[in-house]
Amino acid sequence: MRDDYAINQVGGLACVYLSTTEHFQLDCFISQYIQTRNLRLIADINNLLRSTLEGYPGKPPVMVNELNAWIDKTLGYRAAHPDFGQLDDV
């Protein structure tokens, strides 16, 4: 890992990295997660995600794909394709 990447990171889950130079602030990440999982209609989803993220076992820097996978596994959600509705498991 590059030294500047490790040095310039924001501690904890204040942000989630998209790449070594780009990151989401936590609020933006949560909004993106809700949108890509089509979770807008779930009551209190924002608070549920925040409380779940408090238990994230990883260490910074936190990459978006790793965090998405962990939340999906922990809460059982799946990403929705933007062009297709949610499909039921067969």
C-alpha positions in Angstrom: 0.0 0.0 0.0 1.3 3.5 -0.8 2.5 5.5 2.2 0.4 8.6 1.3 -2.7 6.5 1.1 -2.2 5.2 4.7 -1.2 8.6 6.0 -4.0 10.7 4.5 -6.9 8.5 5.3 -9.8 9.6 7.5 -9.9 7.4 10.7 -12.6 4.9 11.3 -15.7 4.9 9.2 -15.8 8.6 8.7 -15.3 7.8 5.0 -15.3 4.8 2.6 -12.8 4.7 -0.1 -13.7 4.2 -3.8 -10.0 4.2 -4.8 -6.7 5.4 -3.3 -7.7 9.0 -4.1 -11.5 9.1 -4.0 -13.8 8.5 -1.1 -17.4 8.9 0.1 -18.2 10.6 3.4 -20.2 8.2 5.5 -23.5 9.9 4.9 -23.0 9.8 1.1 -22.0 6.1 1.3 -25.2 5.3 3.3 -27.3 7.1 0.8 -25.6 5.3 -2.1 -26.1 1.9 -0.3 -29.8 2.6 0.2 -30.2 3.6 -3.4 -28.3 0.6 -4.9 -30.2 -1.9 -2.7 -33.6 -0.2 -3.3 -34.1 0.2 0.4 -35.9 3.6 0.5 -39.2 2.1 1.7 -37.7 0.3 4.8 -38.6 2.2 7.9 -35.6 3.7 9.8 -33.1 2.1 7.3 -30.6 5.0 7.9 -30.4 4.3 11.6 -30.2 0.5 11.0 -27.2 0.9 8.7 -25.5 3.3 11.1 -25.9 0.9 14.0 -24.8 -2.0 11.9 -21.7 -0.1 10.7 -20.6 0.4 14.3 -19.9 -3.3 14.4 -17.8 -3.4 11.3 -14.7 -5.5 12.1 -12.4 -4.2 9.4 -9.7 -1.6 9.8 -9.1 1.6 7.8 -8.8 2.2 5.0 -12.3 0.8 4.3 -13.0 0.1 0.6 -16.5 0.5 -0.7 -16.7 -3.0 -2.2 -15.6 -4.6 1.0 -18.1 -2.7 3.1 -20.9 -3.3 0.7 -20.2 -7.1 0.8 -20.0 -7.1 4.6 -23.3 -5.2 5.0 -25.0 -7.4 2.4 -23.9 -10.5 4.3 -24.7 -9.1 7.7 -28.2 -7.8 6.8 -29.0 -10.0 3.9 -29.5 -7.3 1.2 -28.6 -7.5 -2.5 -27.7 -4.8 -5.0 -30.4 -4.0 -7.4 -29.6 -3.6 -11.1 -30.6 -0.1 -12.2 -32.4 -1.5 -15.4 -34.2 -4.4 -13.8 -36.6 -4.8 -10.9 -35.7 -6.9 -7.9 -35.9 -10.6 -8.8 -37.1 -13.3 -6.4 -34.8 -16.2 -5.5 -35.9 -19.4 -7.1 
